[in-house]
Amino acid sequence: MQVIANIVFLTFVVNTYISAVRIGSFNLHQYGSKKAADATLTNYIAEILNDFDLAIIQEVSDATIKAPYVLHDALNKVSKSGAYSITLSERVGRSLTKEQFVFFNRESTSGVKLINYYLYNDNEDYFERPP
């Protein structure tokens, strides 16, 4: 009986003090106003993102910058574990089509507080050519 009590106690302690942060990164392939207007698609994406505490989205291509906020609203509607914050990068790219990155953070479960952010200026294309 003592062994079972110790196991239950240790399980409680481990679950209380050690938790995993789920991080996901997705390329939504030119997620812009047209895709954001598709409520079924946006809600489907929000349901997937809701499985993560931190979610980074690539290839948001809406020049009006409304699409990320449509997705943010949908994500907060499906989240039962707390609201997500949103952080947008600057629009980047070498062509007329600019893209940006979106960072969603559910601080209540991630335990991560965003203090600052920046995009690495890779003019020499050491990593990969930006969009």
N, C-alpha and C positions, 0 to 999 in steps of 0.2 A: 504494500500500500504506500509506503514511504517513497518507493521508486516512482510510482505513478504521480504522486504529489510533486515530486521534484521535476519530473518531465513537464507537467502542466505549468509549474512555476517558471521553468526555463523557457518554455514556449511563449508564455506571456511576456517575459522580459525581452526576449529576442524580438518578438513582434512589436513591442513598444519602442525599443531603442534602435532597432536596425530596420530600415525600410529601403526599398529600391525606388529609384527615380526612373520612370519610363520615358525614354527620349526617342522621338521619331523624326525623320527627315524625309520629305516627299517632294518630288518634282511634279507639279500639277499641269505641266505642258501648256503654257500660255493661258493661265487662268485669268480671265478678264471679265468685262461686263457681261458678255454673252453667256459665259459659263456660270457666272454669279447669278444671273437672272433665272437660271434653271433651278428651281427650288428643290426638285428631286435630287439632282446632282449635288447641290450645295449641302443639303441635309445628309446625304450619303457620305460625303467627305467629312462633315462635322462629326458624324457617328464614329468614323475611323479615328479621327484626331482625338476624340474624347477618351480613347484608350491610353493616351499618353499624357504625362505631366508637362512635358516640354515638347513642342512641335515646331519644326522649322520647315517653311514652305519655300520652294524655289519656283522661278518662272511665273511670277505674278506680273501680268503685262497690261494692266489697266491704267491708261494715262490719266484717268479722272481720279484714281486712287480710291474708288468706292468699293470695288470688289473685295479687297481684304476685310473691310468692315462688315460687308454682308456675310462673309464667312465667319467672322468674329461673333456677330450676333447669333448666327445659327449654332455655333459651337457653344456659346453660353446658354442657349436654350436647352441643349441636350445634356449639359454638364450637371450632374447631381452632387459633385464633390467640390464645388466652388467655382467662382468665375475665373476666366482666363484674362490675362492682360495681353495687349498686342503691342508689338514694336515693329516698325517698318524701316527697312534700309532705304538709302537713297535709291533713286532709279538709276541703273547702270547699264552700260552697253555701248558698243562702238557704232551701231547702225541707228537708223531712225526709230527702230523698235527698242524701247528700253524696258528692262525688267527689274524687279526688286525681290528681296527676300522678306519673309514675314516670320516673326518669332512669336509664338503663343506660349504663355507661361501660366500654369495653374499653380500659383505660389503656395496655396494652402496644402497641396500635396507634394510639390516639388521641393519645397524648402529653399528654392533658389530665388534670390532677389537680384534683378538686373541693376547694375550700378552704372555701366557705361557700355557702349558698343562701337564698333567701327568696321569698315570693310578694308581688307588688305588691298593696297594699290599694287597690283601685279602687272606693271607695265611691260615687263620682260617676258610675261607668260611662263613663269617658272612652274606654276601649278596647272593652269588651263586658261584658255582665252575666256574672258568674261562674256556674258551674252551681248 
